[in-house]
């Protein structure tokens, strides 16, 4: 009798978790749909607005992927794209696949976890660099995974 009660409790919990998972999936889908629909409005609202960094002005970077207007990408990608303009044809290696989501990237990219075409799946520490690069670019890649690891 106790085993049947326990089984019944576990089945109720399983159904609740399954429902919760479906709700999260649905919510993420709706959020993505809203983000892509809202992006043109966000771009219009940010039109002409900019920020200053080291004495230079940069327009905010608005893109539907990852709703950049709602997070740090609005500034990070703007800075990175200007950096790419400034270095011109110099050889560059991107550590962590970020820019390919926002623009065409002609440079090589390494990312340990990213499963995307043209991205080498190696840790930058173990990467056998076969050529010299003049520049490296990394956006939000070198971050501690736990607050206790942040000891600068």
N, C-alpha and C positions, 0 to 999 in steps of 0.2 A: 504494500500500500504506500509506504514512504517513497519507494523508488518511482512509483507511478506519479506521485505528487511532484517529485523532483523533475521527472521527465516533462511533466506538464508545465512547470515553471520555466524550464530551459526552452521549451518550444515557444512559449509566450515571449521570452526574451529574444529568441532568434527572429521571430516575426517583427518585433519592435525594431531590432537592429536593421533588418532588411528594409523595413519601411523608412527608417532614418536615412539609410544609404541612398535609397531611391529619391528621397526628398532632397538630399545634398546634391545628387547628380542633376536633378531637375533645376534646382536653384542655381547651380553653376551654369547650366545651359541658358537659363533666362538671363543671368548676369552678363554672359558673353553677348547674347543677342542685344541686350540693352546698350552695352558698351559700344558695339559696332554701329548701332543706330544713333547713339548720342555723340559719337566722335565728331561728325561735321559741326554739330552745335557747339561742342567744346572748343573746336578749332576757331569758330567764329567768335566765341566769347573771349578767347585768348588773343584774338587778332591784334597784332601790334604790341602786345604785352611782352616784356622781356625781363631779363635779370642781368645783373652785373657780376663779373668774376674777373679778378685781377685787372681791373680797369677796362675790360671789354664788355660790350653788350651782346647778349645771346637771346634769340627768340625762344620761347618755351616750345618744347617738342611735343606735339599732340599727335597721338597715333591710337587707332582702335585696339591694337594688340596690347594686352595687359593694361588697358585704360591708363595710358601714361599720365594723363592729366590728374589722376588720383594718387600718384606715387612719385618716388624719387626719379623715375625714368624721364620725367618731364625736363629735368635739368641734366642728368647724366648723359643721355643720348645727345642732347644739344651740344654739350661740351665735346663728346667723342666725335661727332660728325665734323665739328669745326677743326678738331685736331687732325682728322683725316684730310681735310682740305689743305691745311697748312703743311703737312708733310709731303704732299704731292705723290710722286712716284717712288719715294723711298720704301725700302722693304720693311714690312710690318708683320708681326705675329700677334694675333688676338688670343689671349688666355681667358677662356670661358666664352661660350657661344652666346652673344647678346645681340650684336649689331645685325646679324642676318635676319632677325625678326622684324627689323625696321627699315632696312635698305639692302641694296645689293652689295655684297662684300667680295672684292676681288682678292683679298689677302687670305693666307692660311689661318685656320682656327684650330686650337686644341681645347678639348673639354672632356674631362674624365667620364662624365655621365651622359652627355648629350648624344642622342642617337639621331643624327641628321646627316644628309648627304654633304660631303666635303668637310666634315668635322672629324679630326683625328681623335679617337677615344683613348687618350693617354693622360696621365697626371703630369702636370708641367714639371714636377720634380724629376720624374723618370723619363722625360721626353728626350729622345736622342736627336738633338738639333743638328741637322745635316748641313745647314748653311748659316751664314751670319745674318742677323737681322739688325737693322738700324733703329727700329722702334718696337716697343711692346705696348699693347693696349689691353686693359682689363677693366671691366665694369662690374662692380659688386661681386667679384669672384673671391677675393681674399678677405673673408669674413669668418670670425670664430663661429663654430657650430653651437657653442654653449657659452653663456656669459662668463663662466669661470675661466675660460680659455683666453679671455681678453685681458692680457697683462702686458700692456705696452709701457 
